[in-house]
């Protein structure tokens, strides 16, 4: 019944062997950034072995620095949900760019009128789930958010996002914008199901150091302005199925 963190250190040896100290485009990895924490619950103990409530999705090998088990406590919201809402962020339609502006011409097929609304002085997120467990977001749709429709954040565990839809975000089309459905590094056991997106840069995305398990299934995106998938650094235990 104890909650634990399974800690796997980032080491120079591991970074070297996967060649992330030799990349030519981007920052070289530093060990202190890549310490991995995976939260689990002990479901049984036999001798010096512990059973856990979910798999460990990243190898813990003495050759790469081993690992540790650390007892933990968490204060969370339990068994709560948000259902059946439509959310809209109000923006200033006079703030625009045209597809002829630098960096936008490549998106001309997605904006046949030639105008992109780029005001960012309005709401960035529709729903953000943090510090919660066995929770859900269902039947929630929205439009015009700068960053996300539904995001799973720090210490979100066992959260389901189902039948949610993101329409027409309003922002610049550049980094740190338009991540419609996302899970960050301190999210575990998350499920995104039956969701749709339009005009986003990273539609169904994990960020930073995603340790999973995380699932995106039966989701679709149109007018994509970038790729779907793990983004920034390292992700493990992520399943994309029927996307």
C-alpha positions in Angstrom: 0.0 0.0 0.0 3.0 2.4 0.3 3.5 4.9 -2.5 7.0 5.0 -3.8 9.2 6.7 -6.3 11.4 4.5 -8.3 14.4 6.7 -9.1 16.7 6.1 -12.1 19.6 8.5 -12.3 20.7 10.0 -15.6 24.3 9.1 -16.2 27.0 10.2 -18.7 27.5 6.5 -19.7 23.8 6.2 -20.7 23.8 9.5 -22.6 27.0 8.5 -24.4 25.7 5.1 -25.5 22.5 6.5 -27.0 24.7 9.2 -28.7 23.0 12.2 -27.2 26.3 13.8 -26.3 27.1 13.9 -30.1 24.1 15.6 -31.6 24.9 18.4 -34.0 21.5 20.1 -34.0 20.3 21.1 -30.5 21.6 20.9 -27.0 23.8 18.1 -25.8 22.2 16.2 -22.9 23.5 16.7 -19.4 23.1 13.9 -16.8 21.5 16.0 -14.1 18.5 16.8 -16.4 17.7 13.2 -17.1 17.0 11.7 -13.6 13.8 9.7 -14.1 11.2 9.3 -11.3 8.4 6.8 -11.7 5.6 6.7 -9.1 4.1 3.4 -8.2 2.2 1.7 -5.3 3.4 -1.5 -3.6 0.9 -4.3 -4.0 2.9 -7.1 -2.4 6.3 -8.0 -0.9 8.0 -11.4 -1.2 11.4 -11.5 0.4 13.5 -8.8 -1.2 11.1 -8.4 -4.2 8.3 -5.9 -4.4 5.2 -6.1 -6.6 3.9 -2.9 -8.2 0.5 -1.6 -9.4 1.9 -0.8 -12.9 4.9 -1.8 -15.0 8.2 0.0 -15.0 8.6 1.2 -18.6 12.3 2.1 -18.5 15.1 -0.3 -17.7 17.0 0.1 -14.4 20.4 -1.4 -15.0 23.4 -1.3 -12.6 25.6 -0.7 -15.7 23.9 2.7 -16.1 23.8 3.7 -12.4 21.2 1.4 -10.9 18.2 2.9 -9.1 16.6 3.5 -5.7 13.2 3.1 -4.1 12.0 6.1 -2.1 8.9 6.2 0.1 6.6 9.2 -0.7 3.4 10.9 0.2 1.2 12.9 -2.0 -1.8 15.2 -1.4 -4.2 14.9 -4.3 -7.7 15.4 -5.4 -9.3 11.9 -5.9 -12.3 10.7 -8.0 -13.4 14.0 -9.5 -14.3 14.8 -13.1 -15.2 17.6 -15.5 -17.9 16.7 -18.0 -20.1 18.1 -20.8 -18.8 21.7 -21.2 -18.0 23.9 -24.1 -15.3 26.4 -23.3 -14.4 29.5 -25.4 -11.5 31.9 -24.9 -12.3 35.5 -26.1 -9.5 37.1 -28.2 -8.9 40.3 -30.1 -9.6 39.6 -33.8 -7.7 42.7 -34.9 -4.4 41.1 -34.0 -3.4 39.2 -37.1 -0.6 38.0 -39.3 -0.8 37.1 -43.0 0.6 34.0 -44.7 3.1 36.3 -46.4 4.8 37.0 -43.1 8.0 35.3 -42.3 7.5 31.7 -41.1 3.8 31.5 -42.1 3.9 31.0 -45.8 4.4 27.2 -45.4 1.0 27.0 -43.8 -0.8 28.7 -46.6 -2.9 25.6 -47.6 -4.4 25.6 -44.1 -5.5 29.2 -44.2 -7.0 29.9 -47.6 -8.2 33.4 -46.5 -4.5 34.3 -45.9 -5.1 35.6 -42.4 -4.0 34.1 -39.1 -5.4 35.3 -35.7 -2.4 35.6 -33.4 -3.6 37.4 -30.2 -2.1 35.8 -27.1 -3.6 38.1 -24.4 -6.3 35.6 -23.5 -6.7 32.1 -21.9 -3.9 29.6 -22.6 -5.5 26.3 -21.3 -9.0 24.9 -21.3 -8.6 22.2 -18.6 -5.4 21.5 -16.7 -5.3 18.4 -14.5 -2.7 18.6 -11.7 -2.3 16.9 -8.3 -5.2 14.5 -9.0 -5.8 10.8 -9.2 -8.5 8.6 -10.6 -10.0 11.6 -12.3 -11.5 12.3 -15.7 -12.3 15.0 -18.3 -15.2 13.8 -20.6 -17.3 15.5 -23.3 -15.4 18.8 -23.0 -14.8 20.9 -26.1 -13.5 24.3 -26.7 -11.9 26.8 -29.0 -9.3 29.6 -29.3 -7.0 28.5 -26.5 -3.3 29.5 -26.9 -1.7 26.3 -25.6 -4.0 23.4 -24.8 -7.5 22.1 -24.7 -6.7 19.5 -22.0 -3.3 19.0 -20.3 -2.2 16.5 -17.7 0.3 18.2 -15.4 2.4 17.6 -12.3 1.3 14.6 -10.2 -1.7 13.7 -12.4 -2.1 9.9 -12.1 -4.8 7.6 -13.5 -6.6 10.3 -15.5 -8.8 9.7 -18.5 -9.5 12.3 -21.2 -12.3 11.1 -23.4 -14.5 12.6 -26.2 -12.9 16.0 -26.0 -12.4 18.3 -28.9 -10.1 21.3 -29.7 -11.2 23.9 -32.3 -9.3 26.8 -33.9 -6.6 27.8 -31.4 -5.6 31.5 -31.5 -1.9 32.2 -31.1 1.4 32.7 -32.9 2.4 29.5 -34.7 5.7 28.9 -33.0 7.3 27.1 -30.0 5.3 26.6 -26.7 2.0 27.1 -28.4 -0.8 24.8 -29.7 -0.3 21.5 -27.8 -3.9 20.5 -27.8 -3.8 17.3 -25.7 -0.6 16.9 -23.7 1.0 15.2 -20.8 4.1 16.4 -19.1 6.9 14.6 -17.3 5.2 14.1 -14.0 2.1 12.4 -15.4 1.6 8.7 -15.2 -1.1 6.2 -16.2 -2.9 8.7 -18.5 -5.4 7.9 -21.2 -6.6 10.1 -24.1 -9.4 8.5 -26.1 -11.8 9.6 -28.9 -10.5 13.2 -29.1 -10.1 15.5 -32.1 -8.0 18.5 -32.9 -7.6 21.1 -35.6 -5.0 23.7 -36.5 -2.5 22.6 -33.8 1.3 22.2 -33.9 1.6 19.2 -31.6 -1.8 17.5 -31.4 -1.3 14.6 -29.0 2.0 15.1 -27.3 4.2 14.2 -24.4 6.7 16.8 -23.1 10.0 16.9 -21.3 10.7 13.5 -19.6 7.5 11.4 -20.0 7.8 8.2 -18.0 4.4 6.8 -18.8 2.5 4.6 -19.2 0.5 6.9 -21.4 -2.0 6.1 -24.2 -3.4 8.1 -27.0 -6.1 6.0 -28.9 -8.8 6.5 -31.5 -8.0 10.2 -31.9 -7.8 12.3 -35.1 -6.3 15.7 -36.2 -6.9 17.9 -39.2 -5.0 20.9 -40.6 -1.9 19.9 -38.7 0.8 22.5 -38.4 3.4 20.2 -36.9 3.9 16.6 -35.9 2.2 14.4 -33.2 4.4 12.4 -30.9 6.8 12.7 -27.9 8.4 16.1 -27.9 11.5 17.5 -26.1 14.1 15.1 -24.8 12.9 11.7 -23.7 9.7 9.6 -23.4 9.1 6.0 -22.5 6.0 3.8 -22.2 3.9 5.9 -24.7 1.4 4.1 -27.0 -0.2 5.7 -30.0 -3.0 3.5 -31.4 -5.4 4.4 -34.2 -4.3 8.0 -34.5 
